[in-house]
Amino acid sequence: MSKHDKSRYDGFATRSIHGGFEGDEYGSIIPPIVQGSTFQFRDVDHGVACFKDHTTGYIYTRLANPTIDILERNVASLEGGADAMACSTGMGAINTVFMAFLSAGDHIVMSESIYAPTRIIIERHWSRFGVEFSFVDSTDTDNIRSAMQPNTRMVYVETPANPAIAVTDLAATAEIAHGNGCLFVVDNTVLSPVLQRPIEHGADIVVHSITKSLNGHTDVVGGIIVYAHQAHFKEAHHAWYHLGATMDPHQAWLVIRGLKTLELRVKQAQKNAKKVAKWLEAHPKVGRVNFLGLKSHPQRDLNRKQASGPGSLMSFELKGGLKAGKAMMDAVELCSLAVSLGGVDSLIQHPASMTHTGMTSEERAKAGIPDGLVRFSVGCETAKDIIADLEQALEKV
């Protein structure tokens, strides 16, 4: 092993800290930010070679960049993938997958409980170009099997789903998708590769909103696509850089910095979430808590089979319904009334009127998102302080 080749260690934390970067000519411990937009060729022949094969050198940052390459190698390693593409946003990553692999007349099967903009972009926009879709309750894989059609090209799930905290059986879904000649795509944003690696269970493609756990500091927007197979990476490459959803080098550098504490943050937030969920479940004003770390969650055992932990995202309903939930959310002091998840800060929000407002009330109810549901992303603050804040807020309900 060479002096700088630290990315080949087996430990997850070691790879998240060192992965993708083998040092530079200056001996820098931290990867440099290569902020340039355009790269100089050694000569004409080198320029010709670069345009024929982008792996022979750099041309233009929209096509490839040394700093972004480090991030891509790192996350691909953490997910157990062959290669990755970093994108400017999570939706940029999702739309790149759709553009690369869906054509007019193709059909996609998706979880009905899924990140709302993913559902909306299919319903309102990709449908305009002839893409057909079916949304199903993917917690029962028989629903996925029943939804398959001769023109089905892709099965797309988010598990655990945000904010219903519903789990899809990855291995069973992969078997259905592959048995019908389809791609299997998984949004792994909620648990991150610290706790779940869908490629190990048969996923072909994994997408993330880097904004969430991978960066973890609520200061970067981004996305990434990880490919289990190099052939799918090559197939999507052209669509990716021509769509223009590629990442900025400074963005990538900030996420590389965030990855260095990924395992520490995810496990600390999860530890806090277990305490918070148990406290909420025992509170007299709380009607129901959806959290995979509780014995009351009906899919706890399935999640344990395919993931190493429940994560730090939960949702709950107060006995007083939406009115009570609003009163509580307006009264928090330590926790922030804000959207997003997976960061070091605890964030609380109301999906029906915020993140999932683009869905009808009937669609939300069917997806397990009633109007009174509160979503809570537990952060890395001291657990007793988070609980104390929720307690004082609930006293005002």
C-alpha positions in Angstrom: 0.0 0.0 0.0 1.4 3.3 -1.0 2.0 6.2 1.4 -1.1 8.0 0.2 -3.4 5.1 -0.6 -5.6 5.3 2.5 -8.9 4.6 0.7 -8.4 0.9 0.6 -8.9 0.2 4.3 -12.1 -1.8 5.1 -13.4 0.5 7.9 -16.3 2.6 6.9 -15.2 5.7 8.9 -11.6 5.4 7.5 -12.9 5.3 3.9 -15.3 8.2 4.5 -12.4 10.3 5.8 -9.8 9.3 3.3 -11.7 7.8 0.3 -11.1 9.1 -3.2 -8.0 11.2 -2.4 -4.5 9.8 -2.6 -2.6 13.0 -2.0 -1.2 15.7 -4.3 2.2 17.0 -5.2 2.2 19.3 -2.2 1.5 16.6 0.4 -1.8 18.2 1.3 -3.9 16.2 3.8 -7.1 17.9 2.6 -8.1 17.7 -1.1 -7.6 21.0 -2.9 -10.5 22.9 -4.5 -9.8 23.0 -8.2 -12.1 25.9 -9.0 -11.2 26.4 -12.6 -13.9 26.1 -15.3 -11.6 25.2 -18.2 -8.5 23.1 -18.5 -5.5 23.5 -20.8 -4.4 20.6 -23.1 -0.8 19.7 -23.4 -1.1 19.8 -27.2 -3.7 19.2 -30.0 -3.4 15.4 -29.8 -4.1 15.5 -26.1 -7.2 17.6 -26.7 -8.4 15.2 -29.3 -7.9 12.3 -26.9 -9.8 14.0 -24.1 -12.8 14.6 -26.3 -12.7 11.0 -27.4 -12.4 9.6 -23.9 -13.0 11.9 -20.9 -10.9 9.7 -18.6 -7.7 10.8 -20.4 -7.8 14.3 -19.0 -10.0 17.3 -18.0 -11.7 19.6 -20.5 -14.4 21.6 -18.7 -15.8 21.4 -15.1 -19.3 20.5 -16.3 -17.8 17.4 -17.8 -15.4 16.5 -15.0 -13.3 18.1 -12.3 -10.5 16.8 -10.0 -12.3 17.9 -6.8 -15.6 16.5 -7.9 -13.9 13.2 -8.9 -12.7 12.8 -5.3 -16.2 13.1 -3.9 -17.6 10.7 -6.5 -15.0 8.0 -5.8 -15.6 8.4 -2.0 -19.4 8.0 -2.1 -19.2 5.2 -4.7 -16.9 3.3 -2.3 -19.2 3.9 0.7 -22.2 2.6 -1.2 -20.3 -0.3 -2.7 -20.8 1.0 -6.3 -18.7 0.9 -9.4 -18.9 4.7 -10.1 -20.9 7.8 -9.2 -22.0 11.1 -10.6 -22.3 14.2 -8.4 -25.1 16.6 -9.2 -26.0 20.2 -8.3 -29.1 19.1 -6.4 -30.9 16.0 -5.3 -33.6 16.6 -7.9 -30.8 17.1 -10.5 -29.7 13.5 -9.6 -33.2 12.1 -9.8 -34.0 13.8 -13.1 -30.6 12.7 -14.6 -31.7 9.1 -13.8 -35.1 9.6 -15.5 -33.6 11.3 -18.5 -30.9 8.7 -19.0 -33.2 5.6 -18.7 -36.8 6.6 -19.5 -38.2 7.2 -22.9 -41.7 8.0 -24.3 -43.9 5.0 -23.8 -41.9 3.6 -20.9 -43.5 2.8 -17.6 -42.2 3.4 -14.1 -43.4 1.8 -10.8 -42.8 4.0 -7.8 -43.5 4.0 -4.0 -46.6 6.1 -3.3 -44.9 7.3 -0.1 -41.9 9.0 -1.6 -40.2 12.4 -1.5 -43.0 14.6 -2.9 -41.0 16.4 -5.6 -39.9 13.1 -7.1 -43.6 12.1 -7.4 -44.6 15.5 -8.7 -41.9 15.6 -11.4 -43.1 12.3 -12.8 -46.8 13.2 -12.6 -46.6 16.7 -14.0 -43.6 16.8 -16.2 -42.2 13.5 -17.4 -45.8 12.4 -18.2 -45.9 15.3 -20.7 -43.2 13.5 -22.6 -45.0 10.1 -22.7 -43.6 8.5 -19.6 -46.3 6.3 -17.8 -46.3 5.7 -14.1 -47.9 3.7 -11.3 -47.7 4.6 -7.6 -48.1 1.7 -5.2 -47.9 0.8 -1.6 -44.4 -0.7 -1.9 -44.4 -2.0 1.7 -46.3 -5.0 0.2 -44.1 -6.2 -2.7 -47.1 -8.0 -4.2 -48.3 -4.5 -5.2 -45.1 -3.9 -7.1 -45.4 -7.3 -8.8 -49.1 -6.5 -9.8 -48.1 -3.1 -11.2 -45.5 -4.4 -13.6 -46.4 -4.0 -17.3 -44.7 -5.1 -20.5 -43.3 -1.6 -21.0 -42.1 -1.2 -17.4 -38.5 0.1 -17.5 -37.8 1.1 -13.9 -38.9 0.4 -10.3 -38.1 3.3 -8.0 -38.4 3.2 -4.3 -37.4 5.3 -1.3 -36.9 3.3 1.9 -37.4 4.2 4.6 -39.9 6.6 2.9 -40.0 10.2 4.0 -42.1 11.1 6.1 -44.2 8.0 6.5 -41.2 6.0 7.6 -42.5 3.1 5.5 -40.0 0.3 4.5 -39.7 -1.5 1.2 -38.1 -5.0 1.0 -35.0 -4.3 -1.1 -34.1 -7.9 -2.0 -37.6 -8.9 -2.9 -38.1 -5.7 -5.0 -34.8 -6.3 -6.8 -35.9 -9.8 -7.7 -39.2 -8.5 -9.1 -37.6 -5.7 -11.1 -34.8 -7.9 -12.5 -37.2 -10.7 -13.3 -39.1 -8.3 -15.5 -35.9 -6.9 -17.1 -36.2 -3.5 -15.2 -33.8 -1.2 -13.5 -34.1 -1.0 -9.7 -33.4 2.5 -8.3 -33.4 3.3 -4.6 -33.4 6.7 -2.9 -31.1 6.0 0.1 -31.1 9.6 1.5 -32.9 8.9 4.8 -30.5 6.2 6.2 -27.3 7.0 4.2 -24.7 4.3 3.5 -23.7 4.3 7.2 -26.8 2.3 7.9 -28.0 0.9 4.6 -26.4 0.0 1.3 -29.1 -1.0 -1.3 -26.6 -2.2 -3.8 -25.8 -5.1 -1.4 -29.5 -6.1 -1.7 -29.7 -5.9 -5.5 -30.2 -2.2 -6.4 -28.8 -1.1 -9.7 -28.7 2.6 -9.0 -28.7 4.5 -5.7 -29.6 8.3 -5.4 -29.0 10.7 -2.6 -29.8 14.2 -1.7 -26.2 15.2 -0.6 -27.9 18.1 1.2 -29.0 15.7 4.0 -26.7 13.3 5.9 -23.8 13.1 3.5 -23.0 16.8 3.9 -24.9 17.1 7.2 -24.3 20.8 8.1 -27.3 22.5 6.3 -24.9 24.6 4.2 -24.8 22.7 0.8 -27.4 21.6 -1.7 -26.4 18.7 -3.9 -27.2 15.2 -5.1 -25.3 12.1 -6.2 -26.0 9.0 -8.2 -24.2 5.7 -7.5 -24.1 2.9 -10.1 -23.7 -0.7 -9.2 -22.6 -1.4 -12.8 -20.2 0.5 -14.9 -22.3 -0.1 -18.0 -25.2 1.9 -16.5 -22.8 4.7 -15.6 -21.6 4.9 -19.2 -25.2 4.8 -20.5 -26.1 7.8 -18.3 -22.9 9.8 -18.7 -24.0 11.7 -21.8 -27.4 12.7 -20.4 -25.8 13.8 -17.1 -23.4 16.4 -18.4 -25.7 17.6 -21.2 -28.6 18.1 -18.7 -26.3 20.5 -16.9 -27.1 19.3 -13.4 -23.4 18.7 -12.6 -21.8 19.9 -9.3 -19.6 22.9 -8.5 -16.1 22.2 -7.2 -16.5 24.2 -4.0 -19.8 22.4 -3.4 -18.0 19.1 -3.7 -15.2 20.2 -1.4 -17.7 21.1 1.3 -19.3 17.7 1.0 -15.9 16.0 1.2 -15.4 17.8 4.5 -18.8 16.7 5.7 -18.1 13.1 4.8 -15.2 13.0 7.3 -17.7 13.1 10.2 -20.5 11.1 8.4 -20.5 8.0 10.6 -20.1 10.0 13.8 -23.0 12.3 13.0 -25.4 9.6 11.8 -24.8 7.4 14.8 -25.0 10.3 17.3 -28.3 11.5 15.8 -29.6 8.0 15.8 -28.7 7.6 19.4 -30.6 10.8 20.2 -33.6 9.7 18.1 -34.0 6.5 20.0 -34.3 8.4 23.3 -36.6 11.1 21.8 -38.9 8.5 20.2 -39.4 6.6 23.4 -40.1 9.8 25.3 -42.6 10.9 22.7 -44.4 7.5 22.6 -44.9 7.7 26.3 -46.2 11.3 26.3 -50.0 11.6 27.0 -50.5 14.2 24.3 -48.9 12.1 21.5 -51.1 9.7 19.6 -48.7 7.8 17.4 -44.9 7.8 16.7 -43.5 6.4 13.4 -39.9 5.4 14.2 -38.1 2.3 13.1 -36.3 2.0 16.5 -39.6 1.4 18.4 -41.1 -2.0 18.9 -44.4 -0.6 17.9 -43.3 0.0 14.3 -44.7 -2.9 12.1 -41.7 -3.0 9.8 -39.0 -2.9 12.5 -37.8 -6.4 11.7 -37.7 -5.9 8.0 -35.5 -2.8 8.5 -33.2 -4.7 10.8 -32.8 -7.3 8.0 -31.6 -4.8 5.4 -30.2 -1.9 7.5 -28.0 -1.7 10.6 -30.1 1.0 12.3 -33.3 3.0 12.3 -31.7 6.4 11.5 -32.8 9.7 13.0 -35.9 10.6 11.1 -39.4 10.1 12.7 -42.9 11.4 12.3 -45.7 11.6 14.9 -49.3 12.8 15.4 -50.6 14.5 18.5 -54.0 13.5 19.9 -55.2 17.1 19.2 -54.6 16.7 15.5 -53.4 19.4 13.2 -54.3 22.3 15.5 -52.2 20.7 18.3 -49.3 20.0 16.0 -49.2 23.6 14.8 -49.2 24.9 18.4 -46.3 22.6 19.3 -44.2 23.5 16.2 -44.7 27.2 16.8 -43.5 26.8 20.4 -40.2 25.0 19.8 -37.1 27.0 20.7 -34.0 24.7 20.4 -35.4 22.8 17.5 -35.8 24.7 14.2 -39.1 24.9 12.3 -37.6 24.1 9.0 -37.6 21.6 6.2 -34.7 19.2 5.3 -33.3 16.4 7.4 -30.1 14.5 8.2 -28.1 17.5 9.6 -26.5 18.2 12.9 -29.5 20.5 13.8 -32.8 19.1 14.9 -35.5 20.2 12.4 -39.3 20.0 12.7 -41.9 20.6 10.1 -45.5 19.9 8.8 -45.4 17.8 5.6 -49.0 18.4 4.5 -48.6 22.2 4.4 -44.9 22.3 3.5 -42.9 19.6 1.8 -45.9 17.6 0.5 -48.2 20.4 -0.3 -48.0 19.5 -4.0 -49.9 16.3 -3.4 -53.7 16.2 -2.8 -55.0 15.4 0.7 -56.2 12.1 -0.8 -52.8 11.2 -2.2 -51.2 12.2 1.1 -53.6 10.1 3.2 -53.0 7.1 0.9 -49.3 7.5 1.2 -49.5 7.5 5.0 -49.1 11.3 5.4 -52.3 12.5 7.3 -52.8 16.3 7.7 -51.9 16.1 11.4 -48.5 14.4 10.8 -45.4 16.2 12.2 -42.0 15.3 10.8 -39.0 15.5 13.1 -35.3 15.1 12.0 -33.3 14.6 15.2 -29.9 16.2 15.2 -26.7 15.9 17.2 -27.6 18.2 20.1 -27.6 16.8 23.7 -30.6 14.4 23.8 -32.0 15.8 27.1 -32.0 19.3 25.7 -34.0 18.2 22.6 -36.5 16.4 24.9 -36.7 19.5 27.2 -37.6 21.6 24.2 -40.3 19.3 23.0 -41.6 19.1 26.6 -42.0 22.8 26.9 -43.5 23.1 23.5 -46.1 20.3 24.3 -47.0 22.2 27.5 -48.4 25.0 25.2 -50.7 22.6 23.4 
